[in-house]
Amino acid sequence: MPSSSNRRVGVSRRRRGVVVVGGGIVGLATAYRLLEADPDRPVTVLERESRVGTHQSSRNSGVLHAGLYYPPGSRKARWAVAGKRALEAFCDQHGVPVVRSGKVVVAVDPSELEGLRRLAERARTNGVEVVELDADQVAEHEPHVSAIAGLWSPGTAVTDFGRVCEALAAVVQARGGRVLTGVVMHHLDDRGEVVRIATSEDDLEADAVVVCAGAQADRIARASGVDVPERIVPFRGSWLRLRPDRAHLVRGNIYPVPVGGGLPFLGVHLTRRVDGEVWIGPNAVLAGARDAARPWQVDPRDLAATLGFAGTWRLGGRHLDVAAGEVWRDAVLRATLRRVQAYVPRIGIDDVRRGPFGVRAQLVSADGALVDDFEVRGTGRIVHLLNAPSPAATASLSIGAALADEVATRTG
Ligand SMILES: Cc1cc2nc3c(=O)[nH]c(=O)nc-3n(C[C@H](O)[C@H](O)[C@H](O)COP(=O)(O)OP(=O)(O)OC[C@H]3O[C@@H](n4cnc5c(N)ncnc54)[C@H](O)[C@@H]3O)c2cc1C
């Protein structure tokens, strides 16, 4: 895993360069884009963990989203489409595996047909290729699916975003950037021409700072003077693993028609990953810790922040039925399975095992709405990426390009 052996983190005063806080996929993609835009400007990434990409960036479904779902014109729609293209090219160039397996979104009930039709319309508005399928055509793509209709997305692919992080870090370092792992950013002080950065190692100075801190984004922004009435609320997503000798039941990606109702989660789906393993999930339940290493881990400060925030309760009140269903299915494996059996009936209880989990960093507004789009805010020479939920891994190189542009604007 790339990390700098140079623990002296001071940056030349002549040209201080840009510091990126957070060595997840978006922070690393931002460093990559900053170096692309100006190869002579020093770039330093600070990652508090001992490796890059250990949080959301390596605990996800691994799907390169084609861009079907997102509101036309939104950052998600524009940056997922362009970002996926750029990331696939990056992976091909740097030996990161991409499997172009496509995906079917399946309707199992006539009540879902309207949702499927709307999804096709939205995909086309976003410039994403989709093909309507009847039941027989669904079976041609996924022989073990039982559905009345479907939508085929040939552009959906899978990769290993953890490996993407490693490759990005290696390229950043090869181009003269520094990726310092095990360094915690404690405090940012914008003094006009220069930003002072207090870290767990030496202090730094930079011309500009970009913060891509995932689950800590709102706290860091608030501490550096940005008005953030919203709060990051952590949602755990857990997967089931299909037994390897049953993996043939799934060829690519199989998704239900999304439920809608203002929730961005895509429903329990099946994903054949780059290593051939099939994961089922993820669900979405409140997490007790923003950076949880175990599914039931509780960080008292995080839990107090979540439960002490009116937006959490308003969100729960608005989607009580969905929230209760998610908690129920989280506890009762058979309940999750029933969801999946609705469209892949041959998967039985003995075919699945509990699998890994990831924690989504989701910005929630005080009125209880999930902030849907990617959100960038800043003051002076500090830029904060406040909301980067899925498909931010797919879109990382586009987000990084936008953040690099923002730095150029702010530093003249
Ligand atoms: C369950 C789940 C499934 C998902 N599936 C998909 C998918 O299939 N496709 C897709 O495109 N996206 C998916 N996503 C979303 C995607 O993983 C995230 O949007 C993306 O990884 C966000 O990257 P990031 O760099 O912003 O955050 P992170 O990966 O969380 O990185 C933030 C980094 O900042 C560091 N940091 C924080 N504070 C400090 C500090 N003070 N000093 C130094 N470092 C600090 C952290 O240690 C961390 O490494 C999924 C996410 C989850 C949780």
The ligand as an ORCA input file, in Angstrom:
! r2SCAN-3c Opt
* xyz 0 1
  C     -22.748      0.164      1.814
  C     -22.226      1.044      0.712
  C     -22.365      0.666     -0.623
  C     -21.908      1.533     -1.638
  N     -21.925      1.119     -2.950
  C     -21.407      1.929     -3.908
  C     -21.314      1.481     -5.265
  O     -21.614      0.339     -5.578
  N     -20.852      2.361     -6.196
  C     -20.465      3.640     -5.880
  O     -20.078      4.397     -6.765
  N     -20.502      4.065     -4.593
  C     -20.941      3.228     -3.616
  N     -20.948      3.647     -2.310
  C     -20.530      5.016     -2.006
  C     -19.021      5.185     -2.007
  O     -18.371      4.122     -1.363
  C     -18.693      6.496     -1.317
  O     -19.503      7.498     -1.882
  C     -17.220      6.909     -1.504
  O     -16.373      5.856     -1.119
  C     -16.918      8.156     -0.708
  O     -15.531      8.343     -0.734
  P     -14.828      9.403      0.199
  O     -13.409      9.472     -0.215
  O     -15.644     10.669      0.152
  O     -15.055      8.859      1.679
  P     -14.225      7.789      2.559
  O     -13.871      6.587      1.789
  O     -15.044      7.576      3.794
  O     -12.880      8.543      2.903
  C     -12.788      9.603      3.824
  C     -11.408      9.499      4.445
  O     -11.142     10.651      5.226
  C     -10.320     10.233      6.297
  N     -10.373     11.263      7.335
  C     -11.468     11.685      8.017
  N     -11.130     12.631      8.909
  C      -9.777     12.825      8.779
  C      -8.841     13.670      9.430
  N      -9.208     14.530     10.407
  N      -7.532     13.601      9.069
  C      -7.127     12.753      8.095
  N      -7.984     11.916      7.439
  C      -9.291     11.964      7.783
  C     -10.940      8.907      6.714
  O     -10.064      8.113      7.477
  C     -11.288      8.291      5.366
  O     -10.289      7.423      4.888
  C     -21.349      2.787     -1.295
  C     -21.168      3.128      0.054
  C     -21.563      2.245      1.056
  C     -21.265      2.597      2.477
*
